[in-house]
Amino acid sequence: MAVKHSTRAHSVLSASASSRWLACPPSAKLNAEIPDTTTDYAREGTCAHELAEYKVNKLLGVESKDPTENLDFYDSEMEDCTDSYVQYISEQISQYVSPVVMVEQRLDFSKYVPGGFGTGDCIIVADDVLTVIDFKYGKGVAVDAEGNPQMMLYALGALEMFCVLYDIGEIKMVIFQPRIENISESVITVSDLLDWAENELKPKAELAAKGEGEFCAGEHCRFCKVKATCRKRAEYNLAIAQYDFAPPDMLEDSETEMILERADALVSWAADVKEYALSQALSGKQWNGYKVVEGKSNRRYTDEKLVAEAVKAAGKNPYSEPEVLGITAMTKLLGGKKKFDELLSKYVCKPQGKPTLVPMSDKRKAWKNTANEDFQED
């Protein structure tokens, strides 16, 4: 019986986080100490993988239950994307005579990474070629298979499984990302893969397992659980603070280029720190000079159907096809705020604003923090 994607175990030195712990070995143990959280994006990806697994098994003639009716997320886009994934696998299989195909296969690469294992979405073995395919449902950033440590770890695990039975010479690594039409393929020889594993991967993995090594900030910080409070990341981003008050025309070209290179990372870091500080404040922490207040929010209709009926009864057309006019446009249509309030005030509400952390000098009243859930989104 297949194990549900959402309940599968994960390695501390996971393949999916390998770009981070290879660049910053001590981050592995720090992240392992913090409970995992999940998002709707992650749950949607899990559902897409469940559906893709079922469809590939169906292609291979393996009996499995259609998960569609039990998926928390499902739409026509997911249906189309998983169909295109299956089509791609079908095309790969058709190139060989009697290939071995494995779906959602546990891959053990602990020979090089202490306790290391992961799950390969699809593994194809034929002749002297081993193909490792990773299905990614995200649509944020296109992922490249070339030099991708996650794919190389999967390749090591798959090679460990089949090297005795097959004389494998090269490994084809594929990232299939259908929502942004990204199919990235890369080929690496077995000798090059093993050289990387012995000389780069293994030493850093041993450091990471012990929580040792040097902290290092960079692009890999994006999904780190301690990114908001990491001192090395702070130092990395504050390195450009020395230019804060220098007019741009006073900087050397090299300085301007360095700022341009790090500007997005600096903005991202500042946002992470603010998010962390807010979450701590909502948990009861008092930050010197700051308070939590209710943020701004916009009025909205409670029932657009009743709004439309009321406006029609007043002899006006409430629509900007195909939708009901917004509040500002509707106010103008009705001749001003007085008529709008008279006709529609009972169908309008102003939801509570999201919490925001502001300086004590802000004139808004501090929120009385009685419970975290007061501020949680539905």
Secondary structure, DSSP 8 states (H G I E B T S, - for coil): ----GGG----TT-STTHHHHHHSTTHHHHHHTS-----HHHHHHHHHHHHHHHHHHHHHT------GGG-SS--HHHHHHHHHHHHHHHHHHTTSSS-EEEEEEEEE-TTTSTT-EEEEEEEEEETTEEEEEEE----SS----TT-HHHHHHHHHHHHHHTTTS---EEEEEEEEGGGTEEEEEEEEHHHHHHHIIIIIHHHHHHHHHT-S----SGGGGG-TTTTT-HHHHHHHHTTGGGTTS-GGGS-HHHHHHHHHHHHHHHHHHHHHHHHHHHHHHTT---TTEEEEE-----EES-HHHHHHHHHHTT---EETTEE--HHHHHHHTTSHHHHHHHHGGGEE-----EEEEETT--S-B---S-GGGG---
